[in-house]
């Protein structure tokens, strides 16, 4: 393994399955109860031509490095690049120069995302963390915007970070590295802010297909206040997605579902007002309403029986309170635990099928994220666990 002395970066190329199937991922995420392997201390790992304390572990003939555990000792941060599926070690001493992990002055191979800012959090450092969903290399990303980010409006005018608002259209270039988590987290090199939309979170009163597309009525007039409801017209510019940015079929929307709509800001003065719809976000638990209460209960019972050893003591969620959701198999972040489960998962993806996730909050969420157990919808076969941080 070689290391460029100018860049101070190690890049380990591997398949996603190889990276996340390693002893490193198992240790960090708590996905598996036990991983058996052979530590080869007789094999040296060199950085800048110098010996390191890294000792490869051989599992089923494949070499793995305990990167996450040892990186800090070597003075490196670990990042996962989702675009080329590589694991990068970036020197803390050298710094990243532009906040993106590419301090060499070279043109970086950035990823792109066009979407809506769902949430904005100010960081102690003075920067901002944006929760963004939309279309691009990844559909859901947590972006960090700071002094190194080129921030402009739609006309190319430089704007201050205080202009960032939830509900605003965004086009972002980020990366080239991402933190190994879900959703991925990365630094935004360039951000263009667009229109700031109105936002309404309410239940669907009516949804119907029209000659011009789809129309959704949100809210209901209460206490004589007709403005509490709004008629939203959808067109080609409208995106209907779930909470992870994955597409949702219009036909799956039903009256009574609670959704979040980004629309306007132009509205008619009619009662109720009418406005164009740009983003309709359907929480996963709203989609899961298509599962009967009995089916949800059954999956909760199945998931409880598949809790990893030692995890029950960390759960905050009771068995009958776990969140049951339907997700597209092709978009899932599940780690299959057996060869049979891998084959079933691939077949389900190929057929455009769905999976059922059962999610628990734990006292380890801040470090690892929630625990999610995943099953095939049709066969109810246990697939595995969603990747944790």
Secondary structure per residue as TSV (DSSP state, phi and psi in degrees):
chain	resnum	aa	ss	phi	psi
A	1	X	-	360.0	121.2
A	2	X	-	-101.0	160.8
A	3	X	-	-137.7	129.0
A	4	X	B	-72.1	119.0
A	5	X	T	-69.5	-24.4
A	6	X	T	-77.7	-41.1
A	7	X	T	-85.0	-23.6
A	8	X	T	57.6	47.3
A	9	X	E	-138.8	136.4
A	10	X	E	-104.8	135.9
A	11	X	E	-123.5	120.8
A	12	X	E	-105.3	111.3
A	13	X	E	-85.7	130.3
A	14	X	-	-159.4	165.4
A	15	X	-	-76.3	157.6
A	16	X	H	-59.9	-42.7
A	17	X	H	-62.8	-37.5
A	18	X	H	-66.9	-42.7
A	19	X	H	-64.0	-50.0
A	20	X	H	-81.7	-12.5
A	21	X	T	-90.7	2.6
A	22	X	S	-81.0	169.9
A	23	X	H	-63.1	-28.1
A	24	X	H	-60.7	-52.8
A	25	X	H	-64.7	-38.4
A	26	X	H	-63.5	-39.7
A	27	X	H	-69.3	-41.3
A	28	X	H	-75.2	-35.8
A	29	X	H	-101.0	-14.9
A	30	X	-	69.6	29.4
A	31	X	-	-76.1	-35.0
A	32	X	-	-119.9	154.0
A	33	X	S	-74.7	-37.9
A	34	X	-	-153.2	140.4
A	35	X	-	-127.0	124.8
A	36	X	-	-100.5	134.1
A	37	X	-	-161.6	175.2
A	38	X	E	-116.7	122.5
A	39	X	E	-81.8	124.6
A	40	X	-	-107.3	88.0
A	41	X	T	-74.5	-10.8
A	42	X	T	-82.0	-8.4
A	43	X	S	-101.3	125.9
A	44	X	-	-93.3	143.8
A	45	X	-	-114.4	119.8
A	46	X	E	-103.8	141.3
A	47	X	E	-125.9	119.9
A	48	X	T	55.9	33.6
A	49	X	T	78.5	5.9
A	50	X	E	-111.7	149.4
A	51	X	E	-64.4	149.3
A	52	X	-	-125.8	174.2
A	53	X	S	-89.2	3.1
A	54	X	-	-68.2	129.0
A	55	X	-	-122.8	117.9
A	56	X	-	-66.5	146.8
A	57	X	E	-111.6	129.3
A	58	X	E	-100.5	120.2
A	59	X	E	-124.2	117.6
A	60	X	T	52.7	39.2
A	61	X	T	83.9	-3.1
A	62	X	E	-105.4	133.1
A	63	X	E	-85.2	135.7
A	64	X	E	-130.8	152.7
A	65	X	-	-115.5	135.4
A	66	X	-	-75.3	64.7
A	67	X	H	-63.2	-49.0
A	68	X	H	-62.9	-33.7
A	69	X	H	-75.5	-38.0
A	70	X	H	-97.1	-15.3
A	71	X	H	-58.3	-43.5
A	72	X	H	-60.8	-37.3
A	73	X	H	-65.2	-28.7
A	74	X	H	-88.5	-6.4
A	75	X	T	85.0	32.4
A	76	X	E	-125.5	150.5
A	77	X	E	-97.6	145.4
A	78	X	E	-104.3	131.2
A	79	X	E	-132.6	149.8
A	80	X	E	-112.6	125.2
A	81	X	E	-93.7	107.0
A	82	X	T	-70.2	-22.1
A	83	X	T	-74.4	-47.0
A	84	X	T	-109.8	10.7
A	85	X	T	53.1	57.3
A	86	X	E	-127.8	152.3
A	87	X	E	-106.0	127.5
A	88	X	E	-118.3	139.8
A	89	X	E	-109.1	116.9
A	90	X	E	-112.7	131.4
A	91	X	E	-62.5	129.2
A	92	X	T	-72.7	-33.2
A	93	X	T	-67.2	-41.9
A	94	X	T	-72.7	-29.9
A	95	X	-	77.4	171.4
A	96	X	-	-103.0	3.1
A	97	X	T	73.1	-57.1
A	98	X	T	-122.3	15.1
A	99	X	T	78.2	1.6
A	100	X	S	-114.1	3.7
A	101	X	S	83.7	14.4
A	102	X	-	-131.6	81.0
A	103	X	T	-92.4	9.7
A	104	X	T	-85.0	-8.1
A	105	X	S	87.8	-3.6
A	106	X	-	-75.0	157.5
A	107	X	-	-72.1	122.6
A	108	X	-	-82.7	153.5
A	109	X	-	-92.9	82.0
A	110	X	-	-77.0	153.5
A	111	X	E	-93.4	160.0
A	112	X	E	-125.8	154.8
A	113	X	E	-151.2	128.3
A	114	X	E	-117.6	118.4
A	115	X	E	-167.8	-147.8
A	116	X	E	-124.8	139.3
A	117	X	E	-80.0	115.0
A	118	X	E	-89.9	-28.3
A	119	X	E	-156.0	150.3
A	120	X	E	-132.0	127.8
A	121	X	E	-127.1	125.1
A	122	X	E	-79.3	135.8
A	123	X	-	-96.2	153.3
A	124	X	T	-57.3	-27.4
A	125	X	T	-73.5	-10.8
A	126	X	S	103.3	-12.2
A	127	X	-	-84.4	-172.5
A	128	X	E	-132.9	148.1
A	129	X	E	-111.8	125.4
A	130	X	E	-111.4	132.7
A	131	X	E	-94.7	109.8
A	132	X	E	-123.7	133.5
A	133	X	E	-125.2	151.1
A	134	X	E	164.8	-142.4
A	135	X	E	-116.6	142.3
A	136	X	E	157.3	-158.5
A	137	X	S	-56.4	-42.3
A	138	X	S	-127.6	149.0
A	139	X	S	-90.8	-15.4
A	140	X	E	-143.5	119.7
A	141	X	E	-142.0	144.0
A	142	X	E	-99.3	115.0
A	143	X	E	-107.6	138.8
A	144	X	E	-101.6	125.5
A	145	X	E	-112.0	127.1
A	146	X	-	-142.6	-164.8
A	147	X	T	-63.2	-19.3
A	148	X	T	-89.3	-4.8
A	149	X	S	-84.7	132.6
A	150	X	E	-82.0	110.1
A	151	X	E	-115.3	119.4
A	152	X	E	-135.8	167.0
A	153	X	E	-91.5	-175.0
A	154	X	T	-64.6	-20.8
A	155	X	T	-93.7	4.8
A	156	X	S	86.3	4.4
A	157	X	-	-79.4	131.8
A	158	X	B	-66.1	132.3
A	159	X	-	-125.5	162.0
A	160	X	-	-82.0	157.7
A	161	X	G	-62.8	-21.8
A	162	X	G	-68.4	-11.4
A	163	X	G	-77.7	-10.7
A	164	X	-	-75.6	120.5
A	165	X	-	-131.3	146.9
A	166	X	T	-63.4	140.0
A	167	X	T	94.5	3.2
A	168	X	E	-95.9	139.0
A	169	X	E	-63.4	145.6
A	170	X	E	-144.1	141.1
A	171	X	E	-121.4	120.7
A	172	X	E	-126.5	142.5
A	173	X	E	-111.5	126.6
A	174	X	E	-142.5	169.8
A	175	X	-	102.2	-152.2
A	176	X	S	-80.5	1.5
A	177	X	-	-112.4	154.5
A	178	X	B	-130.8	146.3
A	179	X	B	-66.4	144.8
A	180	X	S	-78.7	81.6
A	181	X	S	-153.0	173.1
A	182	X	S	-134.0	121.3
A	183	X	S	-69.0	161.2
A	184	X	E	-63.7	148.2
A	185	X	E	-122.5	136.8
A	186	X	E	-155.0	166.4
A	187	X	E	-89.1	136.8
A	188	X	E	-89.4	118.4
A	189	X	E	-80.8	-36.8
A	190	X	E	-143.9	133.8
A	191	X	E	-133.4	129.5
A	192	X	E	-113.8	121.5
A	193	X	E	-92.8	136.4
A	194	X	E	-109.8	-137.7
A	195	X	E	-75.1	139.9
A	196	X	E	-92.4	116.6
A	197	X	-	-91.9	163.8
A	198	X	E	-79.0	154.2
A	199	X	E	-130.4	136.8
A	200	X	E	-139.1	128.1
A	201	X	E	-113.5	111.9
A	202	X	E	-160.0	178.6
A	203	X	E	-89.9	150.3
A	204	X	E	-76.7	124.8
A	205	X	E	-89.4	-35.3
A	206	X	E	-158.2	140.8
A	207	X	E	-137.3	130.5
A	208	X	E	-148.6	154.3
A	209	X	E	-88.9	131.1
A	210	X	E	-116.8	178.0
A	211	X	T	-64.6	-24.8
A	212	X	T	-101.0	0.8
A	213	X	E	140.9	-128.8
A	214	X	E	-122.3	151.7
A	215	X	E	-130.8	133.4
A	216	X	E	-123.7	131.8
A	217	X	E	-106.0	119.9
A	218	X	E	-107.6	141.4
A	219	X	S	77.3	174.8
A	220	X	-	-143.4	137.9
A	221	X	-	-60.4	125.5
A	222	X	B	-128.1	139.5
A	223	X	T	53.7	37.8
A	224	X	T	76.3	3.2
A	225	X	B	-93.9	93.8
A	226	X	G	-70.6	-18.8
A	227	X	G	-75.5	-4.3
A	228	X	G	-75.7	-10.2
A	229	X	-	-114.7	156.9
A	230	X	E	-147.0	141.8
A	231	X	E	-99.9	123.7
A	232	X	E	-114.8	125.4
A	233	X	E	-99.8	125.6
A	234	X	E	-102.8	143.5
A	235	X	E	-136.2	-158.3
A	236	X	E	-65.1	-24.6
A	237	X	E	-81.3	-4.9
A	238	X	E	-86.1	135.0
A	239	X	E	-113.8	127.1
A	240	X	E	-110.4	115.7
A	241	X	E	-137.2	165.0
A	242	X	E	-92.0	-173.7
A	243	X	T	-66.3	-13.7
A	244	X	T	-104.0	8.5
A	245	X	S	86.5	5.0
A	246	X	-	-84.3	144.4
A	247	X	B	-61.4	144.5
A	248	X	-	-122.9	134.2
A	249	X	-	-72.8	139.1
A	250	X	G	-57.5	-36.6
A	251	X	G	-64.0	-19.1
A	252	X	G	-83.5	-8.9
A	253	X	-	-78.7	134.2
A	254	X	-	-133.2	153.6
A	255	X	T	-59.2	138.9
A	256	X	T	100.0	-17.1
A	257	X	-	-70.2	138.4
A	258	X	E	-91.1	126.8
A	259	X	E	-134.6	168.9
A	260	X	E	-119.4	126.0
A	261	X	E	-115.7	136.0
A	262	X	E	-111.3	119.2
A	263	X	E	-144.9	173.8
A	264	X	-	68.8	-154.9
A	265	X	S	-81.1	-6.8
A	266	X	-	-72.4	134.7
A	267	X	-	-140.9	149.0
A	268	X	-	-76.2	164.0
A	269	X	S	-93.0	11.9
A	270	X	S	-72.9	170.2
A	271	X	S	-123.3	113.8
A	272	X	S	-73.3	160.3
A	273	X	E	-68.6	154.3
A	274	X	E	-120.0	139.5
A	275	X	E	-150.7	152.4
A	276	X	E	-73.2	141.1
A	277	X	E	-100.9	132.8
A	278	X	E	-111.1	-44.6
A	279	X	E	-134.2	131.9
A	280	X	E	-123.2	113.7
A	281	X	E	-104.4	122.6
A	282	X	E	-108.2	110.3
A	283	X	-	-57.2	147.8
A	284	X	H	-58.5	-35.6
A	285	X	H	-70.1	-20.0
A	286	X	H	-73.4	-40.3
A	287	X	H	-65.7	-33.6
A	288	X	G	-68.9	-7.0
A	289	X	G	-62.3	-18.5
A	290	X	G	-71.0	-16.1
A	291	X	S	-84.1	132.4
A	292	X	-	-65.8	156.2
A	293	X	H	-54.7	-35.7
A	294	X	H	-65.8	-40.6
A	295	X	H	-66.8	-41.1
A	296	X	H	-62.6	-41.6
A	297	X	H	-62.5	-40.3
A	298	X	H	-63.1	-43.5
A	299	X	H	-68.4	-32.8
A	300	X	H	-63.8	-40.1
A	301	X	H	-65.8	-43.5
A	302	X	H	-62.1	-43.0
A	303	X	H	-65.3	-38.2
A	304	X	H	-61.5	-34.3
A	305	X	H	-76.5	-11.8
A	306	X	T	-109.3	14.4
A	307	X	-	-62.3	134.3
A	308	X	-	-60.0	149.3
A	309	X	T	-57.7	130.4
A	310	X	T	87.5	-5.1
A	311	X	-	-86.4	-24.5
A	312	X	G	-56.3	-36.5
A	313	X	G	-69.9	-15.7
A	314	X	G	-96.2	-7.9
A	315	X	B	-72.1	139.8
A	316	X	-	-102.7	-23.4
A	317	X	S	-85.2	133.1
A	318	X	-	-74.9	160.5
A	319	X	G	-56.3	-43.9
A	320	X	G	-85.5	5.6
A	321	X	G	-113.1	1.7
A	322	X	-	-62.3	144.1
A	323	X	E	-82.4	122.5
A	324	X	E	-106.1	126.3
A	325	X	E	-135.2	152.1
A	326	X	E	-99.5	132.7
A	327	X	E	-133.9	154.9
A	328	X	E	-71.9	130.0
A	329	X	G	-58.7	-38.2
A	330	X	G	-65.1	-21.6
A	331	X	G	-107.9	6.0
A	332	X	-	-78.6	158.7
A	333	X	-	-110.3	33.6
A	334	X	E	-80.8	144.6
A	335	X	E	-105.4	108.8
A	336	X	E	-67.2	139.8
A	337	X	-	-96.3	-15.1
A	338	X	S	-136.3	164.7
A	339	X	H	-63.3	-38.0
A	340	X	H	-64.3	-39.8
A	341	X	H	-66.8	-36.4
A	342	X	H	-62.9	-42.7
A	343	X	H	-65.2	-42.6
A	344	X	H	-65.1	-41.5
A	345	X	H	-60.7	-45.1
A	346	X	H	-64.8	-40.8
A	347	X	H	-63.8	-39.8
A	348	X	H	-65.3	-40.6
A	349	X	H	-62.4	-46.1
A	350	X	H	-62.0	-31.8
A	351	X	T	-91.3	3.2
A	352	X	T	69.3	27.8
A	353	X	-	-80.9	-179.6
A	354	X	E	-120.4	157.0
A	355	X	E	-117.4	159.9
A	356	X	E	-112.6	127.0
A	357	X	E	-109.6	140.6
A	358	X	E	-123.3	116.8
A	359	X	E	-115.2	136.6
A	360	X	E	-121.4	140.9
A	361	X	-	-86.2	148.6
A	362	X	B	-135.2	171.3
A	363	X	T	-80.7	4.7
A	364	X	T	-109.9	9.7
A	365	X	H	-59.4	-38.0
A	366	X	H	-62.1	-34.3
A	367	X	H	-90.2	-43.4
A	368	X	H	-112.8	-20.7
A	369	X	-	90.1	170.9
A	370	X	-	-66.4	161.9
A	371	X	E	-98.2	123.4
A	372	X	E	-125.2	123.5
A	373	X	E	-100.6	136.4
A	374	X	E	-122.5	137.2
A	375	X	E	-131.1	154.7
A	376	X	E	-73.5	133.9
A	377	X	T	-65.1	-46.7
A	378	X	T	-73.8	-42.9
A	379	X	T	-97.8	-11.9
A	380	X	-	62.8	20.8
A	381	X	-	-75.4	136.8
A	382	X	E	-69.5	126.5
A	383	X	E	-97.8	-50.1
A	384	X	E	163.1	-148.3
A	385	X	E	-126.4	144.6
A	386	X	E	-65.4	147.0
A	387	X	-	-64.2	128.8
A	388	X	-	-97.2	174.3
A	389	X	-	-59.9	360.0
